[in-house]
Amino acid sequence: MAQAAASTCEICTAGPGEYYCQQCDQSFCGSCKSSHLRTKSCKNHTFLSGPNINKEEKLLCTEHEEIYFFYCQDCDTPVCRICSVEKHSRHLMTDLTKSAEKLRFEVVKNIEAKVTTSKVNLSKIEKETKTYRDEVKAVIKTITEEGNYWKNLIDKKVGSFVRLLHDEEQKTIQNITALTKVYRRDIENCQQWEKKIKEMKTMADILLFERLEKLKVDVDNIDLKPVPEGSYVSYRNKKPSGTEIHSLFGEIQFKAPKSQKKYKYACVSCGNEQISTNEPVTQDIGQEFPIQGFMIECTNSNRNCGCNNMSTWIHRFIEEA
């Protein structure tokens, strides 16, 4: 069982247990730690201190109840000292602490790479979103201006129609008014003549005859013009079809986002194939001719492809997936 950060050293039981040996599962004071590391068999032991001391239960080998010291690269599993001799004697073994540190380094680098990529992608999305919204505003502005242009033309045409109607109406009403005055004057004259005739009843016949002859001349001189046909106006509306209205405007075009290209690669070490969105680049691996490929992590769990303590290896570009 792993010990909590002990209050006293488990060796001398006098000093404070400030240091924890991961291999021995014990707490040491500073002096005992120095003595411990001077021992030949313990010189490579690793210590934790302060908040880094693991207070959780230490995992032991289920078969031997021993602490795991090594990591078998061939079997991809941690092993204790006994297992390393009995079951993994010819396997590639590494120190478990170093393997854990290497793995931690790879995971951290992978996380950092993904964070960097995510930030780049996020920045790209934000930039493209702003560009898209600006484009939408620009298109709306253009369509609105075009619509206002046609509205102004229509308003001008409507205005010209209305002015024409008012002008024609004024001319026609003037003519009708003048003709109305003529007929009213004729009516008034006739009414006066009728009144005079009634007043002539008491006149002598000879005098009446003379007066009537003169009145007849005046009546005959009245020229009753025929009433002209009534003025007529109408409007034959023409409703344009949808296609005619559509032809007045441009066309909105939406550009669908391009799908991200994918590429098929094969590991130059084991031949394992995988798909990646990384574009191939020229890789010089010391051959006569450089190859098109990309340095990515091999997904073949049965092989240990990698270089420079990293799990990545050159993959040859095959084709677009």
C-alpha positions as CSV (number, residue, x, y, z in Angstrom):
1,M,0.0,0.0,0.0
2,A,1.3,3.5,-0.8
3,Q,1.8,5.7,2.1
4,A,0.4,9.1,2.5
5,A,2.8,12.0,2.9
6,A,4.1,10.6,6.3
7,S,4.7,12.9,9.2
8,T,7.9,11.1,10.0
9,C,10.7,9.3,8.1
10,E,10.0,5.5,8.0
11,I,13.8,4.8,8.1
12,C,15.1,6.8,11.1
13,T,11.6,7.6,12.5
14,A,13.0,11.0,13.6
15,G,13.0,13.3,10.6
16,P,10.0,14.5,8.6
17,G,8.9,12.1,5.8
18,E,9.1,14.7,3.1
19,Y,10.1,12.4,0.3
20,Y,8.4,9.3,-1.1
21,C,10.4,6.6,-3.0
22,Q,8.2,5.2,-5.8
23,Q,10.2,2.0,-6.0
24,C,10.3,1.2,-2.3
25,D,6.9,2.6,-1.4
26,Q,8.4,4.4,1.7
27,S,8.7,7.9,3.1
28,F,12.2,9.4,3.7
29,C,13.6,12.4,5.3
30,G,16.3,14.4,3.4
31,S,19.2,12.7,5.1
32,C,17.8,9.2,4.6
33,K,17.0,10.0,1.0
34,S,20.6,10.9,0.3
35,S,21.9,7.7,2.0
36,H,19.3,5.7,0.1
37,L,20.4,7.0,-3.3
38,R,24.1,6.3,-2.4
39,T,23.2,2.6,-2.2
40,K,24.2,0.9,-5.5
41,S,21.0,-1.0,-5.9
42,C,18.9,2.2,-5.2
43,K,20.8,4.9,-7.1
44,N,18.2,5.0,-9.8
45,H,15.2,5.2,-7.6
46,T,12.8,8.2,-8.1
47,F,11.3,10.3,-5.4
48,L,8.2,12.4,-5.1
49,S,7.8,15.3,-2.7
50,G,5.2,17.6,-1.4
51,P,1.8,17.6,-3.2
52,N,3.3,15.2,-5.8
53,I,3.3,12.3,-3.3
54,N,0.8,9.7,-4.5
55,K,-1.6,9.0,-1.7
56,E,-3.6,6.5,-3.7
57,E,-3.3,2.8,-3.5
58,K,-0.3,1.6,-5.6
59,L,-1.1,-1.0,-8.3
60,L,0.9,-4.2,-7.8
61,C,1.5,-7.2,-10.0
62,T,-1.6,-9.4,-9.5
63,E,0.5,-12.5,-9.8
64,H,3.5,-11.7,-7.6
65,E,2.2,-8.7,-5.6
66,E,5.4,-6.8,-6.6
67,I,5.7,-3.2,-7.7
68,Y,5.8,-2.6,-11.4
69,F,9.3,-1.5,-12.4
70,F,9.4,-2.0,-16.2
71,Y,7.4,-1.5,-19.3
72,C,7.4,-4.3,-21.9
73,Q,7.4,-2.6,-25.3
74,D,6.7,-5.9,-27.1
75,C,3.6,-6.8,-25.0
76,D,2.6,-3.2,-24.3
77,T,2.2,-3.8,-20.6
78,P,3.9,-2.9,-17.2
79,V,5.7,-5.7,-15.5
80,C,7.4,-6.4,-12.2
81,R,10.9,-7.7,-11.6
82,I,9.8,-11.4,-11.5
83,C,7.7,-11.1,-14.6
84,S,10.5,-9.4,-16.5
85,V,12.6,-12.5,-15.9
86,E,10.0,-15.3,-16.1
87,K,7.8,-14.0,-19.0
88,H,9.6,-11.2,-20.7
89,S,13.3,-12.1,-20.6
90,R,13.8,-11.6,-24.4
91,H,11.5,-8.7,-24.8
92,L,12.4,-5.0,-25.2
93,M,12.1,-3.5,-21.7
94,T,12.2,0.1,-20.6
95,D,12.0,1.8,-17.2
96,L,8.3,2.2,-16.3
97,T,8.9,5.7,-15.0
98,K,10.7,6.8,-18.2
99,S,8.0,5.1,-20.3
100,A,5.3,6.9,-18.3
101,E,7.2,10.2,-18.7
102,K,7.6,9.5,-22.5
103,L,3.9,8.8,-22.8
104,R,3.1,11.8,-20.8
105,F,5.3,13.9,-23.1
106,E,3.6,12.5,-26.2
107,V,0.1,13.0,-24.7
108,V,0.9,16.6,-23.7
109,K,2.3,17.3,-27.1
110,N,-0.7,15.7,-28.8
111,I,-3.0,17.8,-26.6
112,E,-1.1,20.9,-27.3
113,A,-1.2,20.2,-31.1
114,K,-4.9,19.6,-30.9
115,V,-5.4,22.8,-28.9
116,T,-3.3,24.7,-31.5
117,T,-5.2,23.2,-34.4
118,S,-8.6,23.9,-32.6
119,K,-7.6,27.5,-32.0
120,V,-6.6,27.9,-35.7
121,N,-9.8,26.3,-36.8
122,L,-11.9,28.4,-34.4
123,S,-10.1,31.6,-35.6
124,K,-10.9,30.4,-39.2
125,I,-14.5,29.8,-38.4
126,E,-14.9,33.2,-36.7
127,K,-13.2,34.9,-39.6
128,E,-15.3,33.1,-42.2
129,T,-18.5,33.7,-40.2
130,K,-17.8,37.4,-40.1
131,T,-17.0,37.4,-43.9
132,Y,-20.2,35.4,-44.5
133,R,-22.3,37.8,-42.5
134,D,-20.7,40.8,-44.2
135,E,-21.5,39.2,-47.6
136,V,-25.2,38.7,-46.5
137,K,-25.4,42.3,-45.5
138,A,-23.8,43.4,-48.9
139,V,-26.2,41.2,-50.8
140,I,-29.3,42.5,-48.9
141,K,-28.1,46.0,-49.6
142,T,-27.7,45.3,-53.3
143,I,-31.1,43.7,-53.6
144,T,-32.7,46.5,-51.6
145,E,-31.1,49.1,-53.8
146,E,-32.2,47.2,-56.9
147,G,-35.7,47.0,-55.5
148,N,-35.8,50.7,-54.7
149,Y,-34.6,51.4,-58.3
150,W,-37.5,49.5,-59.7
151,K,-39.8,51.1,-57.2
152,N,-38.7,54.5,-58.3
153,L,-39.2,53.7,-61.9
154,I,-42.7,52.4,-61.1
155,D,-43.5,55.5,-59.0
156,K,-42.4,57.7,-61.9
157,K,-44.5,55.7,-64.4
158,V,-47.5,55.9,-62.1
159,G,-46.9,59.6,-61.6
160,S,-46.8,60.1,-65.4
161,F,-50.1,58.2,-65.8
162,V,-51.8,60.3,-63.1
163,R,-50.5,63.6,-64.6
164,L,-51.7,62.6,-68.0
165,L,-55.2,61.7,-66.6
166,H,-55.4,65.0,-64.8
167,D,-54.4,67.0,-67.9
168,E,-56.9,65.2,-70.1
169,E,-59.5,65.6,-67.4
170,Q,-58.9,69.3,-67.2
171,K,-59.2,69.8,-71.0
172,T,-62.4,67.7,-71.2
173,I,-64.0,69.5,-68.2
174,Q,-63.2,72.8,-69.8
175,N,-64.9,71.8,-73.1
176,I,-67.9,70.4,-71.2
177,T,-68.2,73.6,-69.1
178,A,-68.1,75.8,-72.2
179,L,-70.8,73.7,-73.9
180,T,-72.9,73.8,-70.8
181,K,-72.8,77.6,-70.7
182,V,-74.0,77.7,-74.3
183,Y,-77.0,75.5,-73.6
184,R,-77.8,77.4,-70.4
185,R,-77.8,80.7,-72.4
186,D,-80.0,79.2,-75.1
187,I,-82.4,78.0,-72.4
188,E,-82.5,81.4,-70.7
189,N,-83.2,83.1,-74.1
190,C,-86.0,80.7,-74.9
191,Q,-87.6,81.2,-71.5
192,Q,-87.6,85.0,-72.0
193,W,-89.2,84.6,-75.4
194,E,-91.9,82.4,-74.0
195,K,-92.6,85.1,-71.4
196,K,-92.9,87.8,-74.2
197,I,-95.3,85.6,-76.2
198,K,-97.6,85.4,-73.2
199,E,-97.4,89.1,-72.7
200,M,-98.5,89.6,-76.4
201,K,-102.0,88.1,-76.0
202,T,-103.6,91.6,-75.5
203,M,-101.9,93.1,-78.6
204,A,-103.7,93.9,-81.8
205,D,-103.3,91.2,-84.4
206,I,-101.3,93.4,-86.8
207,L,-98.9,94.4,-84.1
208,L,-98.7,90.8,-82.7
209,F,-97.9,89.5,-86.2
210,E,-95.0,92.0,-86.6
211,R,-93.5,91.1,-83.2
212,L,-93.8,87.4,-83.8
213,E,-92.0,87.7,-87.2
214,K,-89.1,89.3,-85.5
215,L,-89.1,86.8,-82.7
216,K,-89.1,84.0,-85.2
217,V,-86.0,85.3,-86.8
218,D,-84.2,85.3,-83.4
219,V,-85.4,81.8,-82.6
220,D,-84.3,80.5,-86.0
221,N,-80.9,82.0,-85.5
222,I,-80.3,79.8,-82.5
223,D,-78.1,76.9,-83.6
224,L,-78.5,74.0,-81.3
225,K,-75.3,72.0,-81.7
226,P,-75.6,68.3,-81.1
227,V,-74.3,67.0,-77.8
228,P,-70.9,65.3,-78.4
229,E,-70.4,61.8,-77.3
230,G,-69.4,61.4,-73.7
231,S,-65.7,61.3,-72.8
232,Y,-64.4,57.9,-72.0
233,V,-61.3,56.8,-70.1
234,S,-60.2,53.3,-68.9
235,Y,-57.1,51.5,-67.9
236,R,-56.3,48.0,-69.1
237,N,-54.1,46.6,-66.4
238,K,-51.4,44.1,-67.2
239,K,-50.2,41.8,-64.5
240,P,-46.7,40.6,-65.2
241,S,-46.0,37.0,-64.7
242,G,-43.6,35.7,-62.1
243,T,-40.9,35.1,-64.7
244,E,-41.2,38.7,-65.9
245,I,-40.7,40.0,-62.4
246,H,-37.9,37.5,-61.8
247,S,-36.1,38.8,-64.9
248,L,-35.9,42.3,-63.4
249,F,-33.6,41.0,-60.6
250,G,-30.3,39.2,-60.4
251,E,-29.9,35.7,-58.9
252,I,-28.8,34.8,-55.4
253,Q,-26.0,32.2,-55.4
254,F,-25.1,30.2,-52.3
255,K,-21.7,28.5,-52.3
256,A,-21.7,25.3,-50.4
257,P,-18.6,24.7,-48.1
258,K,-16.0,22.4,-49.6
259,S,-15.7,19.1,-47.9
260,Q,-12.3,18.5,-46.3
261,K,-10.0,16.4,-48.4
262,K,-8.8,13.1,-47.0
263,Y,-5.6,11.2,-47.9
264,K,-4.6,7.6,-47.6
265,Y,-1.1,6.9,-46.2
266,A,0.9,3.8,-45.6
267,C,3.6,3.5,-43.0
268,V,7.0,3.0,-44.6
269,S,8.0,0.8,-41.7
270,C,5.2,-1.7,-41.4
271,G,2.9,-0.9,-44.4
272,N,-0.1,-0.1,-42.2
273,E,-2.6,2.1,-44.0
274,Q,-4.6,4.9,-42.5
275,I,-6.7,7.9,-43.5
276,S,-5.7,11.5,-42.5
277,T,-6.7,15.0,-43.4
278,N,-3.1,16.2,-43.4
279,E,-1.9,17.1,-46.9
280,P,1.1,15.2,-48.2
281,V,4.5,17.0,-48.3
282,T,7.9,16.1,-49.7
283,Q,9.8,13.9,-47.1
284,D,13.5,13.2,-47.4
285,I,14.2,9.9,-45.6
286,G,17.7,9.4,-47.0
287,Q,16.6,7.5,-50.1
288,E,17.7,8.2,-53.7
289,F,14.5,10.1,-54.2
290,P,12.3,11.9,-51.6
291,I,8.8,10.7,-51.2
292,Q,5.4,12.4,-50.9
293,G,4.1,11.6,-47.4
294,F,3.5,12.9,-43.9
295,M,5.0,12.3,-40.4
296,I,2.1,10.9,-38.4
297,E,1.6,8.3,-35.6
298,C,1.4,4.7,-36.8
299,T,-1.9,3.1,-35.8
300,N,-0.5,-0.4,-36.0
301,S,-0.7,-1.7,-32.4
302,N,1.3,-4.8,-33.3
303,R,4.4,-2.8,-34.3
304,N,6.6,-0.2,-32.6
305,C,7.1,2.2,-35.4
306,G,8.7,5.4,-34.4
307,C,11.9,7.5,-34.2
308,N,13.6,9.8,-31.7
309,N,11.6,8.4,-28.8
310,M,8.4,9.4,-30.6
311,S,5.6,7.1,-31.8
312,T,5.3,9.0,-35.1
313,W,6.8,7.7,-38.4
314,I,6.9,8.6,-42.0
315,H,3.8,7.5,-44.0
316,R,3.9,7.3,-47.8
317,F,1.1,9.1,-49.6
318,I,-1.0,6.6,-51.7
319,E,-4.1,8.4,-53.0
320,E,-6.9,10.7,-52.0
321,A,-9.4,8.8,-49.9
